[in-house]
Amino acid sequence: MKLFIAGFPNDFDDADLKEMFELYGAVKSAGFVTDRATGKSKGFGFIDMPDNMEALETIRVLHGTKMKGKQITVQKAEERPGNNRTGSSFNKRY
């Protein structure tokens, strides 16, 4: 299941994200979406967890919790019809 994540502290990188979510189950891929021009994080990203039950439990545990004073969002990613994310660095790496 692909999860949408947002609200993580700016000092979090892709490796930190993957490491954190691996505490809750297997992680196929993890990464923040970056701006192509600047290379900086856009403040949101995606986690791909192959086990749906682990993914749902991760959402239940983490959604709405606070990290370094910021409330994080963790929810099931919604696929948009005709949405092509080939421009995002997330899909280029994973």
C-alpha positions as a printed NumPy array, in Angstrom:
array([[  0.   ,   0.   ,   0.   ],
       [  1.301,   3.432,  -0.871],
       [  1.066,   5.99 ,   1.947],
       [  1.082,   9.774,   1.639],
       [  3.104,  11.564,   4.317],
       [  3.447,  15.256,   5.173],
       [  4.462,  17.563,   8.004],
       [  7.798,  15.961,   8.806],
       [ 10.609,  18.155,  10.133],
       [ 12.842,  19.715,   7.477],
       [ 15.908,  17.889,   8.773],
       [ 14.35 ,  14.502,   7.917],
       [ 15.758,  12.884,   4.791],
       [ 14.684,   9.828,   2.796],
       [ 16.873,   7.466,   4.852],
       [ 15.414,   8.782,   8.132],
       [ 11.926,   8.329,   6.742],
       [ 12.54 ,   4.738,   5.675],
       [ 14.196,   3.889,   8.983],
       [ 11.279,   5.322,  10.958],
       [  8.601,   3.458,   8.99 ],
       [ 10.535,   0.183,   9.158],
       [  9.766,   0.224,  12.882],
       [  6.172,  -0.58 ,  11.855],
       [  6.76 ,  -3.067,   9.048],
       [  8.473,  -3.788,   5.757],
       [  9.134,  -0.757,   3.559],
       [  9.622,  -1.198,  -0.17 ],
       [ 10.456,   2.473,  -0.776],
       [ 10.344,   5.808,   1.022],
       [ 11.054,   9.323,  -0.08 ],
       [ 10.132,  12.964,  -0.066],
       [  9.085,  14.665,  -3.293],
       [ 11.58 ,  17.333,  -4.296],
       [ 11.352,  20.42 ,  -6.46 ],
       [ 13.153,  19.767,  -9.755],
       [ 14.568,  23.287,  -9.952],
       [ 15.893,  23.62 ,  -6.398],
       [ 16.262,  20.015,  -5.251],
       [ 14.569,  20.95 ,  -1.958],
       [ 11.797,  18.908,  -0.392],
       [  8.258,  19.988,  -1.202],
       [  7.255,  18.949,   2.317],
       [  5.468,  15.732,   1.428],
       [  6.323,  12.277,   0.176],
       [  5.347,   8.646,  -0.115],
       [  6.04 ,   5.345,   1.609],
       [  5.388,   2.019,  -0.116],
       [  4.622,  -0.774,   2.348],
       [  3.954,  -4.18 ,   0.746],
       [  1.855,  -5.502,   3.655],
       [ -1.527,  -3.741,   3.765],
       [ -2.21 ,  -4.682,   7.392],
       [  1.128,  -3.199,   8.502],
       [  0.41 ,  -0.079,   6.451],
       [ -3.041,   0.386,   8.013],
       [ -1.62 ,  -0.076,  11.507],
       [  1.121,   2.451,  10.722],
       [ -1.526,   4.987,   9.676],
       [ -3.481,   4.334,  12.865],
       [ -0.426,   4.801,  15.074],
       [  1.316,   7.729,  13.361],
       [ -1.357,   9.935,  11.754],
       [ -1.795,  13.118,  13.764],
       [  1.172,  12.555,  16.064],
       [  3.683,  15.339,  16.635],
       [  7.359,  15.368,  15.723],
       [  9.462,  18.311,  16.838],
       [  6.292,  20.333,  17.406],
       [  4.773,  19.595,  13.981],
       [  1.705,  17.425,  13.44 ],
       [  2.363,  14.781,  10.8  ],
       [ -0.009,  13.331,   8.245],
       [  0.107,   9.645,   7.351],
       [ -2.708,   8.341,   5.167],
       [ -3.42 ,   6.039,   2.267],
       [ -2.246,   7.679,  -0.961],
       [ -4.999,   8.334,  -3.449],
       [ -4.23 ,   7.51 ,  -7.059],
       [ -5.471,  10.221,  -9.389],
       [ -6.696,   9.111, -12.833],
       [ -4.264,  10.25 , -15.493],
       [ -1.793,  11.525, -12.905],
       [  1.732,  11.024, -14.176],
       [  4.361,  11.542, -11.476],
       [  7.334,  10.881, -13.686],
       [  8.6  ,  14.385, -12.971],
       [  8.973,  13.785,  -9.26 ],
       [ 12.278,  12.637,  -7.891],
       [ 10.479,   9.997,  -5.793],
       [  9.508,   7.923,  -8.826],
       [ 12.897,   8.396, -10.427],
       [ 14.622,   6.869,  -7.411],
       [ 12.118,   4.151,  -6.572]])
